[in-house]
Amino acid sequence: MKFTGNIVLETISPEDKKLLDAGELLPLMEEFYTIQGEGYHSGKAAYFIRLGGCDVGCHWCDVKESWDASLHPLTPASQIVANAGSFPAKAVVVTGGEPSAFNLEKLTADLKNAGISTFIETSGAYPLTGNWDWICLSPKKTSPPKDENYSKAHELKVIVYNADDLRWAEENAAKVSKDCILFLQPEWSRAKQMMPLIVDYVMNNPKWHVSLQTHKYMNIP
C-alpha cells in the first residue's frame, strides 16, 4: 500500500478502505505523551498522535519515516482516543506526516466527547476535516496550503531554512486572519546559521515571534 494524494492504500481490503475513508481507521506511526516543544503552546503537556503518510516532500523533514503510509498500521480511531484519555493532560496534538490527507471527523468528535481539546499541525496542503480547538498552519513551498485553510489558522509557523523563507513567510502572513499568531522557526540543522537572521527580522518586524524546538534542547522526545 502507498500514500498518493488524498490517500490510496492499494493492498488493503475493501472493508478496511471503507473504514479508512470514514476515518474509523488511521495509519498510526506513533503516539506518545510529552511536552509540546514548538509554537504558541510550547511548554504544555499534550498527547501526540503522529499519522503516517505524506507527499509534501520537505527535503529537511526530520521524520521522513512518516512519509510511507504502508509502514504504519491502520489503527481504530476509538483505540487512539482511549489511549489519549488515559493521560492527565486532556489535549491532543495530531501531526504527521500530513494529517490533513485523512478524514479526521470521527477522531476529533470522539476526542471532544471525551473532554479532550484538539490541536493539529498541518501544512494545509489538503482540505481540513475535523473539529479543532487550535490549528497550527505550517506552509511548505513544495505543496502550498489550500486557500480555504488560511482563514482557519490560529497560528502560522514558518520554518526558515534559508533567507528566501522570510519572503515566503510574509507571503503566507498576508493570507491569514489578523488574529493569527505568527512564528518563525529555524530548521534544526540550520539553526546556528538562521537564528541571527530570524532574531534581526523579528526585531524589525515585531508582528512575528520566534519559535524554537525547545523539546530538542531539553532532550524531550
N, C-alpha and C positions, 0 to 999 in steps of 0.2 A: 504494500500500500504506500501511497505517496501523497504529499501535500501539493496541490496545484490550485492557485487562486482561492476561490471560496470554499474549498476543501473537497478533494476527491480521494477517497480511500479505496483503492481499486481491488484489494483482495479480501475485504471484509464481506460478511454475509449481508444479504438484503435486509435482514432483520436488524442487524447492527447499524447498517447505513440509515435505516429509518429512525432508529433511536438517536444516532448522531445528529441527523438533521433536526430532530425535535429538541436537541440539547439535553437529552437524558443520559447520553454517554459523551465523554470528552476525553481527548488524548492527554493524559496527565503525565507530565515529565517528572515533577516533584512537588511536594507540599511540605511546608515547614513553618514553625513558629519562631519569630525573630524580632529584631528591631528594624523598623523602616530606616533606611540609610540615606535616602535622597529626597530632595524637593521639600515641599511645604510641610509634609508630615514627618520629616526626619526626626528620629529620636523616640518615636512612638512604637509600642508593641503592636504587632499585627501577624496574622496568619497568611502566609504567601501561598498562592496556587499558581504554579507555572505550567502553562499548557504548551504542548509540542505542536510544531507546525508553523513555518514562516517562510515566505518567499520575498520578503522585503530586501534581504541580501546586503546588510551593512557589513563592509569589509572589516570593520573594527569590532564587530559583535563579540562579546565575551562569553556568550552561551550558544555557540554555533551548533552544539549538540541538540539544541531545541528545534532546529530547522526541519528535520525529517520527522514528520508525524508518525511514521511507521515504527519508530524506535520506542514509542511511548504507549502504554496500554490504555485502551478505551476503558474508562472508569465511570461508574454511575455517579451522576451529579449528587444524588442523595447521599452517597457514601462520603463524598468530598465535604458536603455540608456537615455531616455528622462528625467527621474528623475535626473540622474547624471549630465546631461548637464545644469541643472538649477542652479548649484552652481559655485562659482568663480574659484576654483582650477580645472583645466582640467586634473585631474589624478584620476584614479580609481584603487582601490586595491580589487581584488577578492580573497576571503578567504572562510573558511568553519568552520565546516565540512571538506570535502575533495573535492575541486573544480575540481581536475583533473579527477574525475569519470564521468564528464559530457562533452558533446560536447560544447566547448566554441568558435567555429569558428565564428558563427553569432554574438555573443555578442561582441567579440573583433573587428570584422570587422566593426560593426556599431559604436562602440566607436571610432575607428580610423577615420572613415568617419566623425565623429562629432568633430574631432580635440582633442580627449581625449587620454592621454597616458594610457597604460595598464600595470598593475602590478599584479602579482599573488603570493600568499603564499601557498605552497603546500608541502606535504610530498613526492611527486613524486612517490607515490605508483601505479599510473596508467599512461599510456601514455599521454603526454601533447597534448592538442589541442589548437588552437588559435594563435593569433599574439601578442606577448608580448614584451613590451619595457624593462621589468625587471622581472626576475624570482628569487624569494627567495625560495630556496630549504631547507626545514627543515625536515631532515630524522628522521624516527621513527623506533625503534628496532622491534616493533610489526609487521611492514609491510614495509620493506626497499624499497628505491627508485628503479624504473626500471633503468637498466644500462644506457639506452639511455638518461636519464634525467640529468645525472651528467654534461655532457659537455654543456648543455644548461643553467646551473645555473649561474647567475651573482653574487649571494650571497648565502653562505651556513650558515645557522643559526641552531646551535645545542643547544637543551635545556638540561641543566645539572641538573639532579635530584639527582645523586649520583656520586661517584668518577669514576665508570666504564664508565660513559658517556664521559669522556675525551678520553678514549681509542676508544670509538665509534666515537667521533669527528674526531680523526686522521685517522681512517679507511675510513671515508667518504671524508675527505680532500684530501686523496691520489687519489681520483677518479674524482675530479672536475678539471676544467682548471686552468692554472697558474694565470689567471686574475680574478678568482672568489675571492670575498672578504669573509673572514672567521670570523664568530662571535660565541662566546659562551654566552649563556643567562641563568641565573639561573631560574629554575622553581619557580614560585611566592611563593608557600607555603614553599619552602626550601631555599629562597634567603639568609637568615641570615647564614645558615649553609654552603651554597655552594659559597657564594661570596668570602670569603678568599681563598678558593681553586682555584677559577677562576682567581682572581687577581694574585696569585702566579704563576699560569700556564701561563697566558698571559705575565707576566714579563719575564718568562723564555723561552717562545715561542712566540716572538713578531709578527709572521705572523698572529696570532689571535687578534681579537678585542673583547672588552666587549660590549655586548648588554644588555640594561635594558628595562623593560616595563615602560618607563617613563610616559606614559599616566596614569598609576595607581598611581604613585607618585604625579601627578598633578591633580588627580581626574577628568580626562577627559574620557568620555565613549568611 
